Amino acid sequence: MEKENKSFFPKRENIIIVMAGCLLVILGFLLMTGPGTVDTYYESDIFNPRRIGIAPVVSLAGFVVIAVGILFFHKTKE
């Protein structure tokens, strides 16, 4: 008789994967921070490749890792 693992609660590996994804999202948002432009001063750092290129990719990768962590299933050994 096969024993099926139908537990509702996530495994430890799933939690670690989701936490790693959350850290990637936070890192991406931190990379997006910087000085803003105000009426009296124009900040050219707004168009920095780190802020408009790298940071969104890191955040998107974090969201993908979170989805993988949620959907990741473990095979049970017999």
Secondary structure as GFF3:
##gff-version 3
##sequence-region A 1 78
A	DSSP	alpha_helix	12	32	.	.	.	ID=ss1
A	DSSP	three_ten_helix	44	47	.	.	.	ID=ss2
A	DSSP	alpha_helix	49	49	.	.	.	ID=ss3
A	DSSP	pi_helix	50	54	.	.	.	ID=ss4
A	DSSP	alpha_helix	55	71	.	.	.	ID=ss5
###
